[in-house]
Amino acid sequence: MLARVNSCAVIGLDGVIVEVEVDTGGGLPKMVIVGLPDTAVQESRERVQSAVKNAGFYYPRKKLTVNLAPASVRKEGPAYDLPIAVGVLIATHQLDPETVADALIIGELSLDGGVRHVKGVLPMAALARQEGYRTVIVPAVDAAEAALIPDITVIPAPTLNALYDHLSGLTPLGPAAPPDHHPENVLVETDFSEIKGQEHVKRALEVAAAGGHNLLMIGPPGAGKTLMARALPSILPAMTIDEALDVTRIYSVADQLPSDVPLVRARPFRSPHHTISHAGLVGGGNWPHPGEISLAHRGVLFLDELPEFSSKVLEVLRQPLEDKVVTISRAQGSLTFPANFQLAAAMNPCPCGYYGDPTRPCTCSSTAVTRYQKRISGPLMDRIDIHIQVPRVEYQKLRDLKPGETSAEVRARVEAARARQRERFAGTEIASNADMRPAQIRQYCVLDEDCQTLMKTAMRQLQLTARAYHRVLKLSRTIADLAGVEAITQVHLAEAIQYRPKLELT
């Protein structure tokens, strides 16, 4: 008998319907899996056979042919164990095929018949709803994640026996309830009130958060650069439900979604080590998977000790910083992952870290300092909106017990500025001032005569490129939004200009 069961594959971040066909025939007892399976799918033969037997069901001593269609789509991972097992039960007349006619089945089997976690459940459930399936059968541990998709019934299957009883009508399994997906009351790991001194750096962080701007902090070791970078997500606006689902989909495909967190509520903060590879940062593999820049989507990508990263690794950031997506091409095809992240970077001014420090002398030669700073190319530096010096913190400020301004207070001002931007860019794909294109800059960043004179002087003295010129205008627009005014004044423009590096790297 030929049995058909519907399952799903994930290509990039999107699902593809896979029809699992199980056919019983003559010949020596064995299972043959065709349809471009990888090693994990091929190993389903042993898992399915042991699970079916140990669950107390009949496993035929015949040749079983399993076809995963379409054959042109590569199948990877153990998510096909459960649909293959259900197909075997249908092919051997132990289950009625009509019970799974409108269902999508996903799950890995243990040898005793338990159903284990699989990655990518959220995009699979989204595809099931899009394709008109009424029911999705998933591992019980993944049910809350799948239930985030509305208008579809999610059946949590703890074991193969429990699923058989449900499909047979003996003991129906209740559908999974959708989890609470309100992103309020998200825990803050590092609060702004914990940062002593550095008021001008905290102001720069506030401007960066208000407009979605990239930031580079330069200062000696121990000045608090890492602490302040970790506090940046605490002042970013709370994610909307659409943003949270977007982030959760990436973490689901990357298999980095905790079992007790069906929905990512907090903005991501990714801090890869400087030894990270090219594929680890942008994504890759034989069949590409998301990298750190995609895992930082809608959040913060923090690169500490920026010059220590490989130059080849850093240069691949240039395109995602502009386009907000990363495209990875392989012989099998191209995949595009979202990469709308906010870059926060930190670096020492020289190899020893004390170049320009007023109290501790630098031991580096001028050649070593120049070579160290030149590790970061001019085009990459040009794509960073805010360059801020982070000096060492004085003793009087460290011993001050008076609490500083909290992240909640700063976030209120940031959200007010973002609200003005949402109103300004309503009906467009632009989410913040940092995303403005030249047409929007001409429309919303109008300078009066005094501002034009100041900008002309800055262009000449700082040798600003056309890209840097536009970034200064975006920054001034954000600073004006924080002040709650529409017109950009000299005060706003002057603050934006002072966030440019004093000397542009070439």
Secondary structure, DSSP 8 states (H G I E B T S, - for coil): -EEEEEEEEEETTEEEEEEEEEEEESSSSEEEEESSB-HHHHTHHHHHHHHHHHTT----SSEEEEEEESTTS-B-SSTTHHHHHHHHHHHTTSS-GGGGTTEEE--EE-TTSBEE--S-HHHHHHHHHHTT-SEEEEEGGGHHHHTTSSSSEEEEESBHHHHHHHHHTSS-------------S---SS-GGG--S-HHHHHHHHHHHHHT--EEEE--TTSSHHHHHHHGGGGS----HHHHHHHHHHHHHTT---TT-SS--S--EE---TT--HHHHHEETTTTEE-HHHHTTTSEEEESSGGGS-HHHHHTTHHHHHHSEEEEEETTEEEEEE---EEEEEE-SSSSS-TT-SSS---S-HHHHHHHHTTS-HHHHHT-SEEEE-----HHHHT--S----HHHHHHHHHHHHHHHHHHTTTSS--SGGG--HHHHHHH----HHHHHHHHHHHHHHT--HHHHHHHHHHHHHHHHHHT-SS--HHHHHHHHTTS-SS---
